[in-house]
Amino acid sequence: MEKGFYSWTLGFSLAALGTQDPKLCKEFQDSLLRMNAEEVIPLLRTILLTDNREVLQKVSVPSTIIQTQKDMVVPISVAQYLHENLDGESPVVIIPVEGRTPTRSPETAHECS
């Protein structure tokens, strides 16, 4: 990530959006590139590498888990794991779109314009 932030943003954009749509991927990549790499890399490292599974049993409030149908970053198995390990009620809602950001998917892009 540190050695090739530009390349990482392109790869992450493709994975996060779950699409090969060049316009959507370029828009998302540009938004990532507007961030200061020196500030965002530590944040991304924390988000992507932190493991908080041990606290799930302590979460007793009802929690709806919203998951896209096909997410290369966070697969459905993660939503299922959360559901099985949260202490409170935790229904899983699967949104029938691809990618990490359903509001930017090709299926919903027209709704966001």
Secondary structure, 3 states (H helix, E strand, C coil): CCCCHHHHHHHHHHHHHCCCCHHHHHHHHHHHHCCCHHHHHHHHHHHHHCCCHHHHHHCCCCCCEEEEEECCCCCHHHHHHHHHHCCCCCCEEEEEEECCCHHHCCCCHHHHC
